[in-house]
Every structure is written in structure tokens, then in C-alpha cells.
Amino acid sequence: MDATHRPRLTRQSAVAKSSLTRTQSFIDLGERKLNDIQVRFDELLKIYNKFETAQCELELSDDTDYSLERQQFEDRYFEVKAKINEPLHPVVELPTIQTQLTKKQLVWK
């Protein structure tokens, strides 16, 4: 890898991390309109792909261990994705219905 390629990949990775940080800050601020949240959610995969592209090239370019950097980014990414997904797709818990079935009720005729 030439001398200018590695710093470019490092900057690309840093840009993706910064984008993720801004998205995390946006969600951590609290009440937001659903449209604003949806737009940020739609951008998350692009952020991940930018990081992934740069990181894979860095990892393949030498023997440096980048696993901690990747793990930290992925942990933050999935945390942000889960947080941003909550208001878009709230989980509704259904009431538990308890029934007692007899063997006769389980036999189909």
C-alpha cells in the first residue's frame, strides 16, 4: 500500500465513526419527530458500510490487529441502531392468556 492510501483509509474510518457519534448524540437528546428518526435510521447502514469498506482495506493491508477498533465500532453501531429502532418499532407486549387444555381438547377430529 502506498504512503497516501493508508492515511486516506484511516480518515474514511474516522469519518464513519464521527457520523455514528452524531447519530448517537441525536438519539440521546430525546424527543424527536418520527420522520427525523427514520431519516437517521435509513443512513445507519451507509455509515456502517463506509466504516466496513475502509476497515477491511486497512485490515488486509498489513498484520496490525484492528479487532479492538472494529469491536468498539460494531458495539456502538448496534447500540445506536437498537436505540433508534425503539421509537420506530415499539415492542408491544401482549397480555399472557393462561388456559388449561385437557387431552381431549388437543385431539383433532
C-alpha positions as CSV (number, residue, x, y, z in Angstrom):
1,M,0.0,0.0,0.0
2,D,1.4,3.4,-0.9
3,A,2.1,6.1,1.7
4,T,-1.1,8.2,0.9
5,H,-3.5,5.3,0.8
6,R,-3.3,4.3,4.5
7,P,-4.0,7.8,5.8
8,R,-7.0,8.1,3.5
9,L,-8.4,4.9,4.8
10,T,-7.8,6.0,8.3
11,R,-9.7,9.3,7.6
12,Q,-12.6,7.4,6.0
13,S,-12.8,5.2,9.1
14,A,-12.7,8.3,11.3
15,V,-15.5,10.0,9.2
16,A,-17.7,7.0,9.7
17,K,-17.1,7.0,13.4
18,S,-17.9,10.7,13.6
19,S,-21.1,10.1,11.7
20,L,-22.1,7.4,14.2
21,T,-21.3,9.7,17.1
22,R,-23.5,12.4,15.7
23,T,-26.3,10.0,15.2
24,Q,-25.9,8.7,18.8
25,S,-26.0,12.3,20.1
26,F,-29.1,13.0,18.1
27,I,-30.9,10.0,19.6
28,D,-29.6,10.6,23.1
29,L,-31.1,14.1,23.1
30,G,-34.6,12.6,23.5
31,E,-37.8,13.6,21.9
32,R,-37.6,13.8,18.2
33,K,-40.1,13.6,15.3
34,L,-40.5,10.1,13.8
35,N,-39.6,11.4,10.4
36,D,-36.3,12.7,11.7
37,I,-35.6,9.4,13.4
38,Q,-36.5,7.5,10.3
39,V,-34.1,9.5,8.1
40,R,-31.2,8.9,10.6
41,F,-32.2,5.2,10.7
42,D,-32.0,5.0,6.9
43,E,-28.5,6.5,7.0
44,L,-27.1,4.0,9.6
45,L,-26.4,1.2,7.1
46,K,-24.4,3.7,4.9
47,I,-22.3,4.7,7.9
48,Y,-21.6,1.0,8.7
49,N,-20.7,0.3,5.0
50,K,-18.3,3.3,4.9
51,F,-16.6,2.0,8.0
52,E,-16.6,-1.6,6.8
53,T,-15.0,-0.7,3.4
54,A,-12.2,1.4,5.0
55,Q,-11.6,-1.0,7.8
56,C,-11.4,-4.1,5.6
57,E,-8.8,-2.5,3.4
58,L,-6.8,-1.5,6.4
59,E,-7.0,-5.0,7.9
60,L,-6.0,-6.6,4.6
61,S,-3.1,-4.2,4.1
62,D,-0.9,-5.3,7.0
63,D,-0.6,-7.5,10.0
64,T,-1.8,-4.9,12.5
65,D,-4.5,-6.1,14.8
66,Y,-7.6,-3.9,14.3
67,S,-10.0,-6.2,16.1
68,L,-10.5,-3.9,19.1
69,E,-11.3,-0.9,16.9
70,R,-13.7,-3.0,14.9
71,Q,-15.4,-4.4,18.0
72,Q,-15.8,-0.9,19.5
73,F,-17.4,0.5,16.4
74,E,-19.7,-2.5,16.0
75,D,-20.8,-2.3,19.6
76,R,-21.6,1.3,19.3
77,Y,-23.3,0.8,15.9
78,F,-25.6,-1.9,17.2
79,E,-26.4,0.1,20.4
80,V,-27.3,3.1,18.3
81,K,-29.3,1.0,15.9
82,A,-31.3,-0.5,18.7
83,K,-32.0,2.9,20.3
84,I,-33.1,4.5,17.1
85,N,-35.2,1.5,16.2
86,E,-37.2,1.7,19.5
87,P,-39.5,4.6,18.6
88,L,-39.9,3.4,15.1
89,H,-41.0,-0.1,16.0
90,P,-42.1,-0.2,19.6
91,V,-42.5,-3.6,21.1
92,V,-46.0,-4.3,22.3
93,E,-46.2,-6.9,25.0
94,L,-49.4,-9.0,24.6
95,P,-51.2,-10.0,27.7
96,T,-50.5,-13.5,28.8
97,I,-53.5,-15.8,28.4
98,Q,-53.4,-18.8,30.6
99,T,-55.5,-21.7,29.6
100,Q,-55.7,-25.2,30.7
101,L,-56.3,-27.7,28.0
102,T,-57.2,-31.3,28.5
103,K,-56.0,-34.1,26.4
104,K,-59.5,-34.3,24.8
105,Q,-59.3,-30.7,23.7
106,L,-55.9,-31.3,22.0
107,V,-57.2,-34.2,19.8
108,W,-58.4,-33.1,16.4
109,K,-61.4,-34.9,15.0
